[in-house]
Amino acid sequence: MSETVLVLRADRYEFTSEKTGEIIKGANVYFISDTQVETPNAVGDKPMKVAISDEVFNEIKHYGAPAIYDITTKTKPGKDGTATVVLTKAKFQQAFKLPEAA
């Protein structure tokens, strides 16, 4: 699936699993899109968090955030077979900056 989003932040993580001692590494991206819907109990956009590869992280780091990106996502099996969304591609479109305060 492809869509245009506002990427707010991307970050990497690395930690040691307390259970196994294994080093866990990965990266996530936080973004908002125009597909969110207001409800009686919520207004505004809630940032979404999705896993990304090092390649996608480096692409976002190169162009910066916040910025507008065209993204491509896919689903893959996660824990217990639950579908997990993964962002597979991020193509920079334009920088985003809030207006200066008056």
N, CA, C and O atoms as CSV, one atom per row, in Angstrom:
chain,resi,resn,atom,element,x,y,z
A,1,MET,N,N,0.841,-1.174,0.000
A,1,MET,CA,C,0.000,0.000,0.000
A,1,MET,C,C,0.888,1.240,0.000
A,1,MET,O,O,1.910,1.272,0.685
A,2,SER,N,N,0.508,2.246,-0.755
A,2,SER,CA,C,1.258,3.501,-0.800
A,2,SER,C,C,0.373,4.650,-0.347
A,2,SER,O,O,-0.830,4.667,-0.605
A,3,GLU,N,N,0.985,5.603,0.326
A,3,GLU,CA,C,0.270,6.813,0.714
A,3,GLU,C,C,1.276,7.908,1.032
A,3,GLU,O,O,2.462,7.642,1.228
A,4,THR,N,N,0.791,9.137,1.080
A,4,THR,CA,C,1.622,10.280,1.434
A,4,THR,C,C,1.361,10.616,2.891
A,4,THR,O,O,0.213,10.733,3.319
A,5,VAL,N,N,2.454,10.772,3.656
A,5,VAL,CA,C,2.336,10.998,5.096
A,5,VAL,C,C,3.305,12.088,5.537
A,5,VAL,O,O,4.224,12.464,4.809
A,6,LEU,N,N,3.074,12.584,6.745
A,6,LEU,CA,C,4.014,13.489,7.395
A,6,LEU,C,C,4.815,12.664,8.393
A,6,LEU,O,O,4.291,12.247,9.426
A,7,VAL,N,N,6.087,12.430,8.079
A,7,VAL,CA,C,6.969,11.702,8.998
A,7,VAL,C,C,7.411,12.681,10.075
A,7,VAL,O,O,7.982,13.732,9.781
A,8,LEU,N,N,7.139,12.322,11.325
A,8,LEU,CA,C,7.485,13.175,12.454
A,8,LEU,C,C,8.867,12.858,13.004
A,8,LEU,O,O,9.616,13.752,13.396
A,9,ARG,N,N,9.195,11.553,13.028
A,9,ARG,CA,C,10.439,11.125,13.665
A,9,ARG,C,C,10.763,9.708,13.235
A,9,ARG,O,O,9.867,8.911,12.957
A,10,ALA,N,N,12.045,9.400,13.183
A,10,ALA,CA,C,12.503,8.025,13.000
A,10,ALA,C,C,13.601,7.793,14.026
A,10,ALA,O,O,14.430,8.672,14.261
A,11,ASP,N,N,13.610,6.616,14.637
A,11,ASP,CA,C,14.667,6.327,15.598
A,11,ASP,C,C,15.067,4.859,15.579
A,11,ASP,O,O,14.286,3.978,15.221
A,12,ARG,N,N,16.316,4.632,15.977
A,12,ARG,CA,C,16.857,3.276,16.089
A,12,ARG,C,C,16.873,2.884,17.559
A,12,ARG,O,O,16.902,3.738,18.445
A,13,TYR,N,N,16.854,1.581,17.801
A,13,TYR,CA,C,17.002,1.093,19.167
A,13,TYR,C,C,17.907,-0.132,19.173
A,13,TYR,O,O,18.045,-0.837,18.173
A,14,GLU,N,N,18.516,-0.362,20.330
A,14,GLU,CA,C,19.351,-1.537,20.544
A,14,GLU,C,C,19.365,-1.819,22.039
A,14,GLU,O,O,19.694,-0.943,22.839
A,15,PHE,N,N,19.009,-3.040,22.414
A,15,PHE,CA,C,19.028,-3.415,23.822
A,15,PHE,C,C,19.259,-4.914,23.946
A,15,PHE,O,O,19.122,-5.659,22.975
A,16,THR,N,N,19.609,-5.342,25.139
A,16,THR,CA,C,19.833,-6.760,25.409
A,16,THR,C,C,18.588,-7.337,26.063
A,16,THR,O,O,18.086,-6.790,27.045
A,17,SER,N,N,18.088,-8.441,25.519
A,17,SER,CA,C,16.916,-9.110,26.076
A,17,SER,C,C,17.260,-9.667,27.452
A,17,SER,O,O,18.249,-10.382,27.610
A,18,GLU,N,N,16.439,-9.335,28.445
A,18,GLU,CA,C,16.662,-9.846,29.796
A,18,GLU,C,C,16.451,-11.354,29.863
A,18,GLU,O,O,17.086,-12.033,30.669
A,19,LYS,N,N,15.565,-11.882,29.024
A,19,LYS,CA,C,15.254,-13.317,29.047
A,19,LYS,C,C,16.332,-14.161,28.384
A,19,LYS,O,O,16.722,-15.202,28.912
A,20,THR,N,N,16.819,-13.710,27.212
A,20,THR,CA,C,17.723,-14.546,26.418
A,20,THR,C,C,19.150,-14.022,26.338
A,20,THR,O,O,20.059,-14.768,25.971
A,21,GLY,N,N,19.363,-12.757,26.672
A,21,GLY,CA,C,20.678,-12.154,26.526
A,21,GLY,C,C,20.975,-11.724,25.097
A,21,GLY,O,O,22.037,-11.169,24.815
A,22,GLU,N,N,20.029,-11.983,24.197
A,22,GLU,CA,C,20.183,-11.628,22.784
A,22,GLU,C,C,20.124,-10.109,22.609
A,22,GLU,O,O,19.355,-9.427,23.286
A,23,ILE,N,N,20.945,-9.590,21.692
A,23,ILE,CA,C,20.901,-8.159,21.372
A,23,ILE,C,C,19.786,-7.937,20.352
A,23,ILE,O,O,19.782,-8.537,19.278
A,24,ILE,N,N,18.853,-7.073,20.704
A,24,ILE,CA,C,17.704,-6.748,19.861
A,24,ILE,C,C,17.959,-5.380,19.229
A,24,ILE,O,O,18.204,-4.399,19.931
A,25,LYS,N,N,17.900,-5.324,17.895
A,25,LYS,CA,C,18.107,-4.068,17.173
A,25,LYS,C,C,16.929,-3.825,16.242
A,25,LYS,O,O,16.277,-4.765,15.786
A,26,GLY,N,N,16.667,-2.569,15.970
A,26,GLY,CA,C,15.618,-2.239,15.020
A,26,GLY,C,C,15.468,-0.741,14.885
A,26,GLY,O,O,16.254,0.037,15.425
A,27,ALA,N,N,14.438,-0.355,14.151
A,27,ALA,CA,C,14.146,1.067,13.952
A,27,ALA,C,C,12.644,1.235,13.741
A,27,ALA,O,O,11.963,0.329,13.260
A,28,ASN,N,N,12.149,2.397,14.105
A,28,ASN,CA,C,10.734,2.737,13.953
A,28,ASN,C,C,10.598,4.116,13.333
A,28,ASN,O,O,11.503,4.947,13.404
A,29,VAL,N,N,9.446,4.336,12.728
A,29,VAL,CA,C,9.105,5.658,12.221
A,29,VAL,C,C,7.737,6.033,12.790
A,29,VAL,O,O,6.863,5.181,12.953
A,30,TYR,N,N,7.568,7.316,13.086
A,30,TYR,CA,C,6.310,7.850,13.608
A,30,TYR,C,C,5.777,8.837,12.579
A,30,TYR,O,O,6.506,9.719,12.125
A,31,PHE,N,N,4.518,8.692,12.214
A,31,PHE,CA,C,3.963,9.557,11.173
A,31,PHE,C,C,2.470,9.751,11.374
A,31,PHE,O,O,1.821,9.019,12.121
A,32,ILE,N,N,1.941,10.764,10.681
A,32,ILE,CA,C,0.494,10.968,10.624
A,32,ILE,C,C,0.087,10.989,9.157
A,32,ILE,O,O,0.875,11.324,8.273
A,33,SER,N,N,-1.171,10.619,8.927
A,33,SER,CA,C,-1.698,10.634,7.564
A,33,SER,C,C,-3.049,11.328,7.570
A,33,SER,O,O,-3.585,11.662,8.627
A,34,ASP,N,N,-3.588,11.538,6.388
A,34,ASP,CA,C,-4.886,12.220,6.304
A,34,ASP,C,C,-6.054,11.243,6.349
A,34,ASP,O,O,-7.188,11.634,6.074
A,35,THR,N,N,-5.804,9.991,6.685
A,35,THR,CA,C,-6.879,8.996,6.701
A,35,THR,C,C,-7.520,8.823,8.070
A,35,THR,O,O,-8.450,8.030,8.217
A,36,GLN,N,N,-7.043,9.543,9.066
A,36,GLN,CA,C,-7.616,9.398,10.400
A,36,GLN,C,C,-8.957,10.115,10.486
A,36,GLN,O,O,-9.193,11.109,9.798
A,37,VAL,N,N,-9.817,9.602,11.330
A,37,VAL,CA,C,-11.181,10.103,11.436
A,37,VAL,C,C,-11.442,10.577,12.859
A,37,VAL,O,O,-11.082,9.906,13.826
A,38,GLU,N,N,-12.069,11.737,12.975
A,38,GLU,CA,C,-12.471,12.220,14.297
A,38,GLU,C,C,-13.632,11.390,14.816
A,38,GLU,O,O,-14.465,10.908,14.048
A,39,THR,N,N,-13.674,11.233,16.122
A,39,THR,CA,C,-14.765,10.518,16.783
A,39,THR,C,C,-15.298,11.420,17.893
A,39,THR,O,O,-14.713,12.471,18.157
A,40,PRO,N,N,-16.395,11.035,18.550
A,40,PRO,CA,C,-16.888,11.854,19.659
A,40,PRO,C,C,-15.869,11.995,20.793
A,40,PRO,O,O,-15.939,12.944,21.574
A,41,ASN,N,N,-14.921,11.051,20.886
A,41,ASN,CA,C,-13.952,11.064,21.982
A,41,ASN,C,C,-12.533,11.427,21.562
A,41,ASN,O,O,-11.620,11.390,22.387
A,42,ALA,N,N,-12.333,11.775,20.298
A,42,ALA,CA,C,-10.975,12.093,19.838
A,42,ALA,C,C,-11.019,13.139,18.735
A,42,ALA,O,O,-11.905,13.134,17.880
A,43,VAL,N,N,-10.042,14.035,18.775
A,43,VAL,CA,C,-9.905,15.052,17.744
A,43,VAL,C,C,-8.423,15.158,17.388
A,43,VAL,O,O,-7.565,15.000,18.255
A,44,GLY,N,N,-8.125,15.420,16.137
A,44,GLY,CA,C,-6.735,15.531,15.710
A,44,GLY,C,C,-6.168,14.197,15.259
A,44,GLY,O,O,-6.854,13.175,15.251
A,45,ASP,N,N,-4.903,14.236,14.887
A,45,ASP,CA,C,-4.234,13.046,14.369
A,45,ASP,C,C,-3.364,12.402,15.435
A,45,ASP,O,O,-2.602,13.083,16.121
A,46,LYS,N,N,-3.478,11.104,15.571
A,46,LYS,CA,C,-2.647,10.351,16.499
A,46,LYS,C,C,-1.483,9.757,15.710
A,46,LYS,O,O,-1.711,9.035,14.739
A,47,PRO,N,N,-0.236,10.045,16.106
A,47,PRO,CA,C,0.896,9.475,15.376
A,47,PRO,C,C,0.857,7.947,15.388
A,47,PRO,O,O,0.509,7.321,16.389
A,48,MET,N,N,1.224,7.373,14.252
A,48,MET,CA,C,1.313,5.920,14.121
A,48,MET,C,C,2.782,5.530,14.138
A,48,MET,O,O,3.638,6.277,13.663
A,49,LYS,N,N,3.066,4.365,14.683
A,49,LYS,CA,C,4.435,3.856,14.793
A,49,LYS,C,C,4.530,2.563,14.000
A,49,LYS,O,O,3.715,1.657,14.173
A,50,VAL,N,N,5.539,2.481,13.122
A,50,VAL,CA,C,5.719,1.306,12.275
A,50,VAL,C,C,7.207,0.970,12.221
A,50,VAL,O,O,8.053,1.865,12.228
A,51,ALA,N,N,7.518,-0.310,12.168
A,51,ALA,CA,C,8.905,-0.756,12.039
A,51,ALA,C,C,9.453,-0.410,10.658
A,51,ALA,O,O,8.725,-0.425,9.665
A,52,ILE,N,N,10.758,-0.097,10.611
A,52,ILE,CA,C,11.439,0.193,9.351
A,52,ILE,C,C,12.798,-0.504,9.337
A,52,ILE,O,O,13.338,-0.871,10.381
A,53,SER,N,N,13.332,-0.677,8.137
A,53,SER,CA,C,14.664,-1.257,7.971
A,53,SER,C,C,15.722,-0.172,8.170
A,53,SER,O,O,15.403,1.016,8.202
A,54,ASP,N,N,16.981,-0.588,8.303
A,54,ASP,CA,C,18.073,0.383,8.372
A,54,ASP,C,C,18.131,1.224,7.104
A,54,ASP,O,O,18.445,2.414,7.155
A,55,GLU,N,N,17.831,0.608,5.974
A,55,GLU,CA,C,17.847,1.329,4.695
A,55,GLU,C,C,16.838,2.479,4.706
A,55,GLU,O,O,17.161,3.593,4.295
A,56,VAL,N,N,15.626,2.213,5.170
A,56,VAL,CA,C,14.602,3.263,5.240
A,56,VAL,C,C,14.995,4.310,6.281
A,56,VAL,O,O,14.819,5.506,6.053
A,57,PHE,N,N,15.528,3.863,7.426
A,57,PHE,CA,C,15.983,4.816,8.445
A,57,PHE,C,C,17.019,5.772,7.852
A,57,PHE,O,O,16.937,6.983,8.053
A,58,ASN,N,N,17.991,5.223,7.123
A,58,ASN,CA,C,19.041,6.054,6.530
A,58,ASN,C,C,18.485,7.026,5.496
A,58,ASN,O,O,18.978,8.147,5.376
A,59,GLU,N,N,17.472,6.612,4.753
A,59,GLU,CA,C,16.824,7.498,3.780
A,59,GLU,C,C,16.169,8.681,4.499
A,59,GLU,O,O,16.319,9.828,4.077
A,60,ILE,N,N,15.449,8.399,5.577
A,60,ILE,CA,C,14.792,9.467,6.341
A,60,ILE,C,C,15.841,10.351,7.013
A,60,ILE,O,O,15.698,11.573,7.043
A,61,LYS,N,N,16.892,9.738,7.549
A,61,LYS,CA,C,17.953,10.529,8.190
A,61,LYS,C,C,18.618,11.458,7.174
A,61,LYS,O,O,18.955,12.596,7.500
A,62,HIS,N,N,18.805,10.984,5.964
A,62,HIS,CA,C,19.443,11.789,4.915
A,62,HIS,C,C,18.622,13.041,4.580
A,62,HIS,O,O,19.171,14.139,4.487
A,63,TYR,N,N,17.318,12.872,4.401
A,63,TYR,CA,C,16.464,14.000,4.001
A,63,TYR,C,C,15.880,14.756,5.184
A,63,TYR,O,O,15.529,15.929,5.054
A,64,GLY,N,N,15.770,14.103,6.338
A,64,GLY,CA,C,15.300,14.777,7.538
A,64,GLY,C,C,13.831,14.560,7.845
A,64,GLY,O,O,13.058,14.047,7.035
A,65,ALA,N,N,13.485,14.973,9.050
A,65,ALA,CA,C,12.117,14.919,9.542
A,65,ALA,C,C,11.953,16.088,10.504
A,65,ALA,O,O,12.925,16.462,11.160
A,66,PRO,N,N,10.789,16.671,10.616
A,66,PRO,CA,C,9.576,16.266,9.910
A,66,PRO,C,C,9.644,16.629,8.429
A,66,PRO,O,O,10.267,17.612,8.027
A,67,ALA,N,N,8.982,15.801,7.647
A,67,ALA,CA,C,8.925,16.017,6.201
A,67,ALA,C,C,7.815,15.161,5.609
A,67,ALA,O,O,7.340,14.207,6.225
A,68,ILE,N,N,7.420,15.528,4.405
A,68,ILE,CA,C,6.407,14.768,3.670
A,68,ILE,C,C,7.119,13.678,2.870
A,68,ILE,O,O,8.075,13.946,2.142
A,69,TYR,N,N,6.637,12.446,3.019
A,69,TYR,CA,C,7.193,11.304,2.298
A,69,TYR,C,C,6.066,10.502,1.661
A,69,TYR,O,O,4.966,10.420,2.207
A,70,ASP,N,N,6.345,9.917,0.517
A,70,ASP,CA,C,5.489,8.871,-0.033
A,70,ASP,C,C,6.030,7.572,0.537
A,70,ASP,O,O,7.210,7.262,0.374
A,71,ILE,N,N,5.173,6.811,1.203
A,71,ILE,CA,C,5.629,5.574,1.829
A,71,ILE,C,C,4.936,4.368,1.209
A,71,ILE,O,O,3.840,4.470,0.656
A,72,THR,N,N,5.595,3.238,1.316
A,72,THR,CA,C,5.030,1.960,0.901
A,72,THR,C,C,5.077,1.041,2.108
A,72,THR,O,O,6.108,0.925,2.770
A,73,THR,N,N,3.957,0.387,2.392
A,73,THR,CA,C,3.894,-0.542,3.517
A,73,THR,C,C,3.457,-1.918,3.037
A,73,THR,O,O,2.858,-2.068,1.972
A,74,LYS,N,N,3.774,-2.912,3.849
A,74,LYS,CA,C,3.293,-4.265,3.589
A,74,LYS,C,C,3.003,-4.918,4.929
A,74,LYS,O,O,3.445,-4.434,5.972
A,75,THR,N,N,2.271,-6.000,4.901
A,75,THR,CA,C,2.006,-6.746,6.122
A,75,THR,C,C,2.837,-8.015,6.121
A,75,THR,O,O,3.158,-8.576,5.073
A,76,LYS,N,N,3.178,-8.453,7.335
A,76,LYS,CA,C,3.890,-9.717,7.497
A,76,LYS,C,C,3.371,-10.372,8.766
A,76,LYS,O,O,2.813,-9.693,9.627
A,77,PRO,N,N,3.547,-11.678,8.895
A,77,PRO,CA,C,3.097,-12.340,10.113
A,77,PRO,C,C,3.931,-11.886,11.309
A,77,PRO,O,O,5.160,-11.847,11.245
A,78,GLY,N,N,3.257,-11.550,12.381
A,78,GLY,CA,C,3.929,-11.168,13.618
A,78,GLY,C,C,3.732,-12.243,14.667
A,78,GLY,O,O,3.541,-13.415,14.344
A,79,LYS,N,N,3.781,-11.839,15.917
A,79,LYS,CA,C,3.620,-12.764,17.030
A,79,LYS,C,C,2.272,-13.473,16.938
A,79,LYS,O,O,1.238,-12.835,16.739
A,80,ASP,N,N,2.292,-14.768,17.080
A,80,ASP,CA,C,1.083,-15.603,17.037
A,80,ASP,C,C,0.308,-15.447,15.733
A,80,ASP,O,O,-0.907,-15.645,15.709
A,81,GLY,N,N,0.998,-15.094,14.648
A,81,GLY,CA,C,0.347,-14.985,13.346
A,81,GLY,C,C,-0.432,-13.706,13.127
A,81,GLY,O,O,-1.078,-13.547,12.091
A,82,THR,N,N,-0.383,-12.787,14.085
A,82,THR,CA,C,-1.082,-11.515,13.939
A,82,THR,C,C,-0.392,-10.673,12.865
A,82,THR,O,O,0.836,-10.594,12.837
A,83,ALA,N,N,-1.162,-10.052,11.992
A,83,ALA,CA,C,-0.590,-9.218,10.935
A,83,ALA,C,C,0.139,-8.020,11.536
A,83,ALA,O,O,-0.369,-7.357,12.441
A,84,THR,N,N,1.324,-7.757,11.023
A,84,THR,CA,C,2.139,-6.629,11.445
A,84,THR,C,C,2.447,-5.776,10.218
A,84,THR,O,O,2.806,-6.307,9.167
A,85,VAL,N,N,2.309,-4.461,10.346
A,85,VAL,CA,C,2.596,-3.555,9.237
A,85,VAL,C,C,4.064,-3.143,9.300
A,85,VAL,O,O,4.580,-2.797,10.363
A,86,VAL,N,N,4.728,-3.185,8.144
A,86,VAL,CA,C,6.124,-2.770,8.032
A,86,VAL,C,C,6.224,-1.743,6.908
A,86,VAL,O,O,5.663,-1.938,5.830
A,87,LEU,N,N,6.937,-0.656,7.162
A,87,LEU,CA,C,7.163,0.360,6.142
A,87,LEU,C,C,8.399,-0.063,5.345
A,87,LEU,O,O,9.484,-0.192,5.911
A,88,THR,N,N,8.243,-0.276,4.049
A,88,THR,CA,C,9.327,-0.816,3.230
A,88,THR,C,C,10.033,0.222,2.369
A,88,THR,O,O,11.131,-0.031,1.874
A,89,LYS,N,N,9.419,1.388,2.182
A,89,LYS,CA,C,10.015,2.407,1.317
A,89,LYS,C,C,9.521,3.779,1.751
A,89,LYS,O,O,8.350,3.947,2.088
A,90,ALA,N,N,10.421,4.761,1.740
A,90,ALA,CA,C,10.056,6.148,2.045
A,90,ALA,C,C,10.743,7.047,1.029
A,90,ALA,O,O,11.971,7.124,0.986
A,91,LYS,N,N,9.950,7.724,0.215
A,91,LYS,CA,C,10.501,8.619,-0.811
A,91,LYS,C,C,10.205,10.063,-0.404
A,91,LYS,O,O,9.046,10.461,-0.289
A,92,PHE,N,N,11.261,10.835,-0.190
A,92,PHE,CA,C,11.138,12.227,0.235
A,92,PHE,C,C,10.382,13.044,-0.808
A,92,PHE,O,O,10.624,12.917,-2.009
A,93,GLN,N,N,9.456,13.890,-0.330
A,93,GLN,CA,C,8.716,14.797,-1.206
A,93,GLN,C,C,9.052,16.258,-0.919
A,93,GLN,O,O,9.416,17.009,-1.824
A,94,GLN,N,N,8.924,16.656,0.360
A,94,GLN,CA,C,9.255,18.037,0.716
A,94,GLN,C,C,9.419,18.169,2.220
A,94,GLN,O,O,8.845,17.406,2.997
A,95,ALA,N,N,10.219,19.159,2.612
A,95,ALA,CA,C,10.433,19.436,4.029
A,95,ALA,C,C,9.161,20.022,4.635
A,95,ALA,O,O,8.317,20.562,3.921
A,96,PHE,N,N,9.031,19.914,5.938
A,96,PHE,CA,C,7.883,20.474,6.650
A,96,PHE,C,C,8.407,21.288,7.818
A,96,PHE,O,O,9.245,20.820,8.590
A,97,LYS,N,N,7.906,22.511,7.941
A,97,LYS,CA,C,8.305,23.370,9.049
A,97,LYS,C,C,7.092,24.128,9.542
A,97,LYS,O,O,6.319,24.664,8.747
A,98,LEU,N,N,6.923,24.174,10.855
A,98,LEU,CA,C,5.838,24.962,11.434
A,98,LEU,C,C,6.127,26.446,11.224
A,98,LEU,O,O,7.290,26.850,11.203
A,99,PRO,N,N,5.087,27.259,11.070
A,99,PRO,CA,C,5.302,28.702,10.916
A,99,PRO,C,C,5.926,29.289,12.182
A,99,PRO,O,O,5.677,28.811,13.288
A,100,GLU,N,N,6.726,30.313,12.006
A,100,GLU,CA,C,7.338,31.006,13.141
A,100,GLU,C,C,6.255,31.703,13.961
A,100,GLU,O,O,5.277,32.210,13.412
A,101,ALA,N,N,6.439,31.721,15.273
A,101,ALA,CA,C,5.504,32.422,16.153
A,101,ALA,C,C,5.629,33.925,15.927
A,101,ALA,O,O,6.720,34.445,15.692
A,102,ALA,N,N,4.493,34.608,16.001
A,102,ALA,CA,C,4.495,36.061,15.755
A,102,ALA,C,C,4.987,36.823,16.953
A,102,ALA,O,O,5.053,38.051,16.919
